[in-house]
Amino acid sequence: IPVSWQCNVYCFDQCVSSPDVCVAGIEGGDLFKTIDRGLSWYPVTESVPGIRTVRSTKIAPSDASRIYFEANQWLYATADGGATWSMVHNLGEHATQIAVHPTNPGFILVSAWNGLHRSTDGGQTWSTVFSGTAWDVGFHPTNPNVVYSLRYDASLNRCVMHRSDDGGLTFALKDNGYFVPSDPANASADGGRLGLTSADPDRV
């Protein structure tokens, strides 16, 4: 008797330079890949032991063979399209977003519950740019020196946007005209998402 179970997709990405290639991470603990724009899918992490929920994933925009994903608070990476995987960084918390430089597939930014993690050598070495909850991170669509980050502001119980003009080394708060909760103690700050597009690159 055919049986169909529920499958929750937690993350999805499409390669910019090779749009036929997409990946999707599921709650049950696997990363699936398609090379025909979603007509057929197959798992690429069955050889990786112990994977639980895949919460975030990213294909390098300039190289469809370079893929990253987070599961079990670890960042995994492949350079051969998913044939083999390496654990490249223990985040210490779950990721909320992965961003990869538009032309440098080894330049990675990972926002997580414990801050923003940065690597420029494919995950061999890492630095923590800032601590505290980071909800999202993304490169400017046409100027990768500019990076946007959404962070939790505990003092006002709100989600705020920061901008970097040096590739994510330093960030400055951008809240001119931004909302300030009238009653921070009872405000709700459950996260947020960035929206960025090359069709209108300066609109965030």
Disulfide bonds with the S-S distance in Angstrom:
none
